[in-house]
């Protein structure tokens, strides 16, 4: 990997020879809460809806006629503006990306608000998403991370077109990094293209105004009734330390053993294979800058909601009280690292990962450090990490009303 | 043993395709990198089922992970995942496939365990779980049979699945493609082990299986490991009569179902010729790109972008390729209060596909080129592409002929194909709308 600086922005290049498509990611750090839920989602959608040079239709046509992928997505901590194209179309792809970031008009504001409402309405028709939405709002209550789909629907009408220009300015004034991964044969030419097409951006470092996530004050159980469902959707989670904490690798390995290893995790084997409680069951760890969640998810027969929660508690208790074997620990470490390799095969996956890690201050050698951290986890560390489930938890169940818990 | 070399776009070396003396096909594709992908594609799925065993292909797919003469249930999953492997399987109408993506350092172990799983299963009763009456009391012992029943329930809660499965049923009269791949709760709750093992013995035969390895490895060594590892049983492939291909919907109609949803869901379905008719298949891919893939597609531009207050939330097309006749779909998510406009508007766009332009054809061709580039970006995607061509098209040469045929296709040809298969009055339409009180 090589690092260059243009306008104060660090440009990271990784050469993957003989690959047909090149990926470029501009990654912007978020350090302010949203004025209204959904303001950034709306902004990312409007970036694709026309610039001073192109209408929305002309823009889509230009992108798709050339087989270019251009995606702009906003998560809780960062916004990524990405393009993926055949090597010969790189200059055009960066030109379009620069144009949408610099010259979007937001003229289709009302229409895009209308479209976003419709899209969210249809998303919330899916039981899993409806339950997850409620879970996110509860577990991050009163924090910016609780800006879920349903909250966006509640606040969308408060957003104005002027807010879009304000958000645009916020991103231009944020910390950012650009990563390019592909068959880089002429590095100088590539840097010149970036300098010419993205020269309007500069790098800024500013203070983080978003507070850390609060601990859950008291355990709560919420039930949502939906009477035409065949299955129940159940989530139970706790707030845990994130990637800056020494327990980060311990939680990763513990979570892998408990429920994220694929077909051989303890939850999968015990709740699915041996007890036939579900087709889908897992645990997940989602670290973000200001906090992280660790949670259990199962889609089961509604008559088995309590049984599933009890079985989950039994598996957690086992991890807390009975030391895992050395073989299981080693297997979990290899699984974690194997997954990292699996999900970083393409140029786009690598560009997103490198830029994300770098933006968060984890450094260009993060992958190496990460492997070492994982390999240093001990049997006692796994037991220790399992105790995070003793914190106050949020449980959400969605099912037919007769199965209320 | 026969060997052919097949060129595949964007690969640095041709793919070696071996047909072993027992009929087992082995494709070895070179791709630089740390990971390898191993997959075996069995030419069976719901196409070889009937009303008595519908869902058996998929149930068997689950049970293939439940142990062999050498390894007990769960060993395969645990050993492969503890070596960092990603494993799984999938069942569709024409095929069932099993795959592993793993570090090339563990290739020999993965090949050994994969070949053992494919040819040496035991189907223990205790892993299958007892048969029971779905209308009665469920047994205490809930094993894999119950997992599949939960999967069936899960799909009942998915709105697009509800629409797709109802539409699929409407599109066919008698052909086995009419059946739902996952089967029914009634059949899965009752089907005995003996019927599942009979099915395995009838279709998991060497001439019905293609094994693909994609990655950076010693070709001769891998070939020998596959020959050594796949110890097939001495069973004969069962020939299932599928009846005639259905190329036209006999009873075009619209059906509406109701549910606890907040917007409308609609799918239009059309039948077309086999995926083996490559030129027509490519033409339908082009039509799909022009009509409904992406934000510059006609449906998106005319029914969303050009509307002041759009009432469609999504509009897409897709072209599913099958050995015995392809499917073409148009699907939309919309404001249910505007339902009266939806069918005429989409049909109108479909009629206009006859006016395809040179620019649109050029776009579709460029996207095809990008599609091939994308299919070589991971060893898993490469394995999937090769498996699809070998199993559905039954010819890997398709990969090297595709671009040549694509260049031959002109506007007149597209128009002819559209006229032949995409008559707006000859489709089946299924709609999901909110319950009446909404």
Interface residues (C-beta under 8 A of the other chain):
Chain A: X18 X19 X20 X21 X48 X56 X57 X60 X61 X63 X64 X65 X66 X67 X86 X111 X114 X115 X118 X119 X121 X122 X124 X125 X126 X127 X226 X227 X228 X229 X230 X231 X261 X262 X263 X264 X269 X272 X273 X274 X275 X276 X277 X278 X279 X280 X299 X300 X301 X327 X328 X330 X331 X332 X334 X335 X337 X338 X339 X341 X342 X345 X346 X347
Chain B: X10 X12 X32 X33 X34 X35 X65 X73 X74 X77 X78 X81 X82 X83 X84 X85 X86 X87 X88 X101 X102 X103 X129 X141 X142 X143 X144 X145 X146 X147 X148 X150 X151 X153 X154 X156 X157 X158 X159 X259 X260 X261 X262 X263 X294 X295 X296 X297 X300 X301 X304 X305 X306 X307 X308 X309 X310 X311 X312 X313 X314 X333 X335 X359 X362 X363 X366 X367 X369 X370 X373 X374 X376 X377 X378 X379
